[in-house]
Amino acid sequence: MNDFGSESYKPSDAEPFMNERQREYFRRKLIAWRESILAESRDTLNALQHESENHPDIADRASSETDRAIELRARDRQRKLISKIESALSRIEEGSYGYCVETGDPISLRRLDARPIATLSVEAQERHERREKIYRDD
């Protein structure tokens, strides 16, 4: 049996970048994240379906509608996140995962561990955010 499933494994800079073990580590991390989001979405959907629609008090009804709108916005953000997770899983399969889409340089393992859907290195992300701020401030 391989040791990909080892809970104690953490990718290290001492090993070759994006070797099979690292790719499998990130693949499993991304799949677990996706499954967690999907489970949370199912729970929310069930809660929304079972919530009573007929609130006699207008304030209760307004509060319920506000809660529902907030939940639906959160679900939409999570739908977009799942799309990014799927994209990262595709990049793992094609061999481009872990490399900056702007520079082609490796993205640090610490960054990938913290944000496994990252597509930019820290430096490229900072450049991107500076450019965005300049255009926003104009």
C-alpha angles and dihedrals in degrees: 000000000000122000097232090112093054107130091209096057116111122175112253135202086227091073129064111284115261094359118166093272093052093046090051091047092054093041091056092044091052093046092050090050092049092049091050092052092047092050091050090049091052090051091051092048091051091048092049092049093050096043113111112252096196108078108170092203116072092214091054090048092050091048091050092050091049091050090049092050091050091049092049092050090050090050090051091053089049091049088056090047091053088053089054091048090051089050091051091050089052090051089052090053093048094043100244097103115121095027124108111252090213102046105014089232121134115270110231116264090232090057092047092048091052095040110017092181093060114133098177131061115241090258094050091045091052091050090049092050092047091052090047091051092050092053092043092052094052 
